[in-house]
Amino acid sequence: MPDRRRLDDIFAALADPTRRAVVERLCRGPASMGELARPFAMALQSFAQHMDRLEDCGLVTSAKAGRVRTYALAPKPLLNAARWLDRQRDHWERRLDRLDALLLERDRGG
């Protein structure tokens, strides 16, 4: 299981709608900083801070060729977050199943 701090960083990065949109775009393949920034009404420097946050938590990687920085999705952190969410869902589904069984038993007079 990934350490809690790493998960905290991933979920904090994904809490921002701009960064979520970038991750969604990178699911289609690598893209340059300019291409990623184009849909957003913000200065490139502000957008670069979003990219730094995504890179710092390991969700994206970057490479620079000349003056162009290209970003790619790093899927492992997303898989780790998905596994954590799956475990939480499984836990709550089991609890709700137990509650459902208890309520059904009570309704039958048990």
Secondary structure, 3 states (H helix, E strand, C coil): CCCHHHHHHHHHHHCCHHHHHHHHHHCCCCEEHHHHHCCCCCCHHHHHHHHHHHHHCCCEEEEEECCEEEEEECHHHHHHHHHHHHHHHHHHHHHHHHHHHHHHHHHCCC
